[in-house]
């Protein structure tokens, strides 16, 4: 799982030994030691033990004496995470937690990779963030299979973090890991989510179709539900809302899913978003309030609150919109939607078209969305700036920003409604 090169090199240097001296002491060639340290080969167990004794590497000396039951439990935990069985994954985590960290380098690495994935399974972005430096460091020391898992998990982490650029980077690294990602459907799902973010329905649908055969034959209802849910998004982007509403309502009414720990609030939110698009604001308000009540994760809750505030604003309920804007800002989570809550507050307070707001967009929002590679959000920033500068009679500036806009944005309509 773990290549020992970096660890061996570090301990060798602490002992002030050269590669040649270590080669002589361990009865192997200088070039073989060099290849071990660079990760080009994985040495046999007897040589690892010998080198660990020479260099006094505690992590490797214990590597083959730790209880095999822990290794079996880690493999079981890995599979429960893959299958999205949160209850079983939680149970295994509680059993394993008292035993770690160990000196056993392989088990330790396996444990922390699983822990990172476990937090992502639970949408616990804050806890996953604490492990991020460790997981990034592992990408320098792992072999293909585990490296693929790391890259794929990092891609998903950055998706949750709304960082499209980094998500795409790590998912592409995972996809380029030879012979590993073949017939592995989850990576298609993550690429589909990126294309949904970027408003590219055809590409999203292509990725989903790659995963279709696998997910439709799965007996695991959670994976099957995930696929059915994501399959609605290309239709959302194409504004086929009746079809989407019908599909999502079927999922909600299907009793087979009710005994599983499924994140129904995501489905409620999606329906609320569609009702806003369809200008059915009372329906949107009702179901978004339901999503917010059920949602415990502030990363998602802030997003739902933003769209509920939008629905109230469209419905002419200014005070309710402002109340929820304050609640969302108070949660201090989800940087992307904190920015949009700030803008929505300016619109609802008739204070959008000011130098202060234009400076805020230029200094905070545009750099952030540029760094995260979120082109639709960049377009929305340019559209708002064109509105602001037009209202301020800076027509040349307004036109330059309008030139950058590809698609419209919901807030643009509200600027007219509230006469900003």
C-alpha positions in Angstrom: 0.0 0.0 0.0 2.6 2.5 1.2 6.0 2.8 -0.4 8.7 3.0 2.2 11.2 5.1 0.3 10.6 8.5 1.9 10.6 7.0 5.4 13.8 5.0 4.8 15.6 8.0 3.3 14.6 10.2 6.2 15.9 7.7 8.8 19.1 7.0 6.8 19.9 10.8 6.7 19.3 11.0 10.5 21.9 8.3 10.9 24.2 10.2 8.6 24.5 7.1 6.3 25.0 7.2 2.6 22.9 5.0 0.3 26.1 3.0 -0.4 26.7 2.4 3.3 23.1 1.2 3.8 23.4 -1.1 0.8 26.5 -2.7 2.3 24.9 -3.1 5.7 21.7 -4.6 4.3 23.6 -6.8 1.8 22.1 -5.4 -1.4 23.2 -3.1 -4.2 23.4 0.6 -4.1 21.1 1.0 -7.1 18.5 -1.2 -5.3 18.5 1.1 -2.2 18.2 4.1 -4.6 15.1 2.5 -6.3 13.5 1.8 -2.9 13.9 5.4 -1.7 12.5 6.8 -5.0 9.5 4.4 -4.8 10.3 2.6 -8.0 10.2 -0.8 -6.4 8.6 -2.3 -3.3 11.2 -4.3 -1.3 10.5 -7.8 0.1 9.4 -8.1 3.7 12.7 -9.6 4.9 14.7 -6.7 3.5 12.3 -4.1 5.1 12.8 -5.8 8.5 16.6 -5.8 8.0 16.7 -2.1 7.0 14.4 -1.2 9.8 16.7 -2.8 12.3 19.8 -1.1 10.8 18.1 2.4 10.9 16.0 1.7 14.0 12.7 2.5 12.2 10.1 1.8 14.8 7.2 2.2 12.3 8.6 -0.7 10.2 9.8 -2.9 13.0 6.1 -3.2 14.2 4.8 -3.6 10.7 4.4 -7.4 10.8 3.5 -7.9 14.5 0.2 -6.0 14.6 -3.0 -8.0 15.0 -4.4 -9.2 11.7 -7.9 -8.5 13.0 -7.3 -4.8 12.6 -6.4 -5.2 9.0 -9.6 -7.2 8.4 -11.7 -4.5 10.1 -10.1 -1.8 8.0 -10.9 -3.7 4.8 -14.5 -4.1 6.0 -14.7 -0.4 6.8 -13.4 0.4 3.3 -16.2 -1.7 1.8 -19.0 -0.2 3.9 -17.8 3.3 2.9 -17.8 2.2 -0.8 -21.4 1.0 -0.3 -22.6 4.2 1.5 -23.7 2.2 4.5 -23.3 5.0 7.0 -24.6 3.1 10.1 -22.2 0.2 9.6 -19.3 2.6 8.8 -20.0 4.5 12.0 -20.0 1.3 14.0 -16.6 0.2 12.5 -15.1 3.6 13.1 -16.0 3.5 16.8 -14.4 0.0 17.0 -11.2 1.0 15.3 -10.7 4.5 16.8 -9.2 3.4 20.1 -6.5 1.4 18.3 -5.1 4.3 16.3 -2.6 5.8 15.6 -0.2 2.9 15.4 3.5 2.5 14.6 2.3 0.1 11.9 2.8 2.3 8.8 0.5 0.4 6.4 -2.4 0.1 8.8 -2.0 3.7 9.9 -2.2 4.9 6.3 -5.2 2.7 5.6 -6.9 4.0 8.7 -6.5 7.7 7.9 -7.5 7.3 4.2 -10.7 5.5 5.4 -11.3 8.2 8.0 -11.1 10.9 5.4 -13.5 9.0 3.2 -15.8 8.3 6.2 -16.1 12.1 7.0 -16.9 12.7 3.3 -19.5 10.0 3.4 -21.1 11.9 6.3 -20.7 15.2 4.4 -18.5 16.3 7.4 -16.4 18.8 5.5 -14.9 20.4 8.6 -13.5 17.1 10.0 -12.3 16.1 6.5 -10.5 19.4 6.2 -8.4 18.6 9.3 -7.1 15.5 7.6 -6.4 17.2 4.2 -2.7 17.9 4.8 -2.1 14.2 5.7 -4.0 12.9 2.7 -2.2 15.3 0.3 1.1 14.0 1.8 0.0 10.4 1.2 -0.3 11.1 -2.6 3.6 11.3 -2.6 4.1 7.8 -1.1 1.3 5.5 -2.3 1.1 2.9 -5.0 -1.5 2.9 -7.8 -4.6 1.3 -6.2 -4.4 3.4 -3.0 -3.2 6.5 -4.9 -6.4 6.2 -7.0 -8.6 6.2 -3.9 -6.7 9.2 -2.5 -7.1 11.2 -5.8 -10.7 10.3 -6.1 -11.5 11.2 -2.5 -9.6 14.5 -2.8 -11.7 15.3 -6.0 -14.9 14.7 -4.0 -13.6 16.8 -1.1 -13.0 19.8 -3.4 -16.4 19.3 -5.0 -18.0 19.7 -1.5 -15.7 22.8 -1.1 -17.1 24.3 -4.3 -13.6 24.3 -5.8 -14.2 23.1 -9.3 -10.6 23.6 -10.5 -9.0 21.5 -7.8 -11.8 18.9 -8.0 -11.2 18.5 -11.7 -7.4 18.3 -11.2 -7.6 15.4 -8.7 -10.3 13.5 -10.5 -8.3 13.8 -13.7 -5.2 12.4 -11.8 -7.4 9.5 -10.6 -8.7 8.8 -14.1 -5.2 8.8 -15.4 -4.1 6.2 -12.9 -3.5 3.2 -15.2 -5.8 0.2 -15.1 -7.5 1.3 -11.8 -10.4 3.5 -12.8 -11.6 1.1 -15.5 -15.2 -0.1 -14.8 -15.2 2.0 -11.6 -18.5 4.0 -11.7 -18.1 6.5 -8.9 -15.6 8.6 -10.7 -18.1 9.0 -13.6 -20.5 10.4 -11.0 -18.0 12.9 -9.7 -17.2 14.1 -13.2 -20.9 14.4 -13.9 -21.3 16.6 -10.9 -18.5 18.9 -12.2 -20.3 19.2 -15.6 -23.6 20.0 -13.7 -21.7 22.8 -11.8 -20.4 24.1 -15.2 -23.9 23.9 -16.8 -22.8 21.3 -19.3 -25.8 18.9 -19.5 -24.5 16.8 -22.5 -21.2 16.1 -20.8 -22.9 15.3 -17.5 -25.3 12.9 -19.2 -22.4 11.1 -21.0 -20.6 10.5 -17.7 -23.8 9.3 -16.1 -24.4 6.9 -19.0 -20.9 5.4 -18.4 -22.0 4.5 -14.9 -25.5 3.4 -15.8 -24.9 -0.3 -16.4 -23.2 -0.7 -13.0 -25.8 1.3 -11.0 -28.9 -0.2 -12.6 -27.7 -3.7 -11.8 -26.7 -2.9 -8.2 -28.8 -4.5 -5.4 -27.6 -1.7 -3.1 -30.6 0.7 -3.0 -28.5 3.7 -1.9 -26.2 3.6 -4.9 -29.2 3.0 -7.1 -30.9 6.0 -5.6 -27.9 8.2 -6.0 -27.7 7.4 -9.7 -31.5 8.1 -10.2 -31.2 11.4 -8.4 -28.2 12.6 -10.4 -29.8 11.5 -13.6 -32.4 14.3 -13.1 -29.8 17.1 -13.3 -29.2 17.2 -17.1 -33.0 17.6 -17.4 -32.9 20.4 -14.9 -30.2 22.2 -16.9 -32.4 21.7 -20.0 -35.4 23.1 -18.1 -37.4 19.8 -18.4 -38.9 20.5 -15.0 -42.1 18.4 -15.2 -40.1 15.3 -15.9 -37.7 16.1 -13.0 -40.4 16.8 -10.5 -42.1 13.5 -11.4 -38.8 11.6 -11.0 -38.0 13.2 -7.6 -41.5 12.7 -6.2 -41.3 9.0 -7.2 -38.1 8.7 -5.2 -39.6 10.4 -2.2 -42.7 8.1 -2.3 -40.7 4.9 -2.8 -40.9 3.0 0.5 -37.9 0.8 -0.2 -35.6 3.8 0.5 -37.2 4.8 3.8 -35.2 2.4 6.0 -31.9 3.7 4.8 -29.9 6.8 5.9 -30.6 8.8 2.7 -30.1 12.5 2.5 -33.6 13.4 1.6 -33.0 17.1 2.2 -31.0 17.2 -1.0 -34.1 16.1 -2.9 -36.3 18.6 -1.1 -33.8 21.3 -2.0 -33.7 20.3 -5.7 -37.5 20.4 -5.8 -37.4 23.9 -4.1 -34.9 25.1 -6.7 -37.2 23.9 -9.6 -40.3 25.5 -8.0 -38.3 28.8 -8.0 -37.5 28.4 -11.6 -41.2 27.7 -12.3 -42.1 30.8 -10.3 -44.2 28.6 -7.8 -42.8 30.5 -4.9 -45.2 29.2 -2.2 -44.3 25.7 -3.1 -40.6 26.5 -3.1 -40.9 28.2 0.3 -42.7 25.2 1.8 -40.3 22.5 0.7 -37.1 24.6 1.2 -38.2 25.2 4.9 -38.5 21.4 5.1 -35.0 20.9 3.7 -33.6 23.4 6.2 -35.3 21.8 9.2 -33.9 18.4 8.3 -30.4 19.6 7.4 -27.8 19.4 10.1 -24.7 20.3 8.1 -24.1 24.1 7.9 -22.3 23.7 4.5 -25.6 22.6 2.9 -27.9 24.6 5.2 -26.5 27.9 4.1 -27.1 27.0 0.5 -30.7 26.1 1.2 -31.2 29.3 3.2 -30.0 31.4 0.3 -32.5 29.9 -2.1 -35.3 30.2 0.5 -34.4 33.9 0.9 -34.5 34.1 -3.0 -38.0 32.5 -2.9 -39.3 35.0 -0.3 -37.8 37.9 -2.3 -39.6 36.8 -5.5 -42.8 36.3 -3.5 -42.6 40.0 -2.3 -41.9 38.9 1.4 -39.0 41.3 2.0 -38.8 41.0 5.7 -38.8 37.2 5.7 -36.1 37.3 3.0 -33.9 39.6 5.1 -34.5 37.5 8.2 -33.2 34.3 6.5 -30.3 36.2 4.9 -29.2 37.1 8.4 -29.6 33.5 9.6 -27.5 32.3 6.7 -24.7 34.9 7.3 -24.7 34.0 11.0 -23.9 30.3 10.2 -20.5 31.5 8.8 -20.2 28.5 6.5 -20.0 27.9 2.7 -17.9 30.7 1.3 -19.6 30.7 -2.1 -23.1 31.3 -0.7 -21.9 33.7 2.0 -20.9 35.9 -1.0 -24.3 35.6 -2.6 -26.1 36.2 0.7 -24.2 39.5 1.0 -25.3 40.5 -2.5 -28.9 39.5 -1.9 -28.9 41.6 1.3 -27.7 44.6 -0.7 -30.5 44.0 -3.3 -33.2 43.7 -0.6 -31.9 46.8 1.1 -31.8 48.8 -2.1 -28.0 49.3 -1.7 -26.6 47.2 -4.6 -25.5 49.9 -7.0 -22.7 51.4 -5.0 -18.9 51.6 -5.3 -18.7 49.5 -2.1 -20.6 46.6 -3.7 -18.7 46.8 -7.0 -15.4 46.8 -5.0 -16.6 43.8 -3.0 -17.3 41.8 -6.1 -14.0 42.8 -7.7 -11.9 42.1 -4.6 -13.6 39.1 -3.1 -16.0 37.3 -5.4 -14.3 37.4 -8.8 -10.9 36.2 -7.5 -12.5 33.4 -5.5 -14.6 32.1 -8.4 -11.7 32.5 -10.7 -9.5 30.5 -8.4 -12.1 27.7 -8.0 -12.8 27.6 -11.8 -16.5 28.3 -11.4 -17.3 29.9 -14.7 -21.1 30.2 -14.2 -20.5 32.2 -11.0 -17.9 34.4 -12.8 -20.6 35.1 -15.4 -23.1 36.0 -12.7 -20.6 38.4 -11.1 -20.0 40.1 -14.5 -23.8 40.4 -15.0 -24.2 42.1 -11.6 -21.3 44.4 -12.3 -22.9 45.4 -15.6 -26.2 46.2 -13.8 -24.4 48.2 -11.0 -22.3 50.3 -13.5 -25.3 50.9 -15.7 -27.3 52.3 -12.8 -24.2 54.4 -11.8 -24.1 55.7 -15.4 -20.7 54.1 -16.1 -21.8 52.7 -19.4 -18.4 51.7 -20.8 -17.7 49.6 -17.7 -21.2 48.2 -17.8 -20.8 47.1 -21.4 -17.3 45.5 -20.8 -18.8 43.3 -18.0 -21.9 42.5 -20.0 -19.6 41.2 -22.8 -18.3 38.5 -20.4 -21.8 37.2 -19.6 -22.9 33.9 -21.2 -26.0 33.1 -19.1 -28.5 35.1 -17.1 -28.8 35.1 -13.3 -31.7 34.9 -10.9 -30.6 38.0 -9.0 -30.7 40.2 -12.1 -34.5 40.0 -12.1 -34.6 41.0 -8.4 -32.6 44.1 -9.1 -35.5 45.2 -11.2 -38.2 44.1 -8.7 -36.5 46.0 -5.9 -35.4 49.0 -8.0 -31.8 48.9 -6.9 
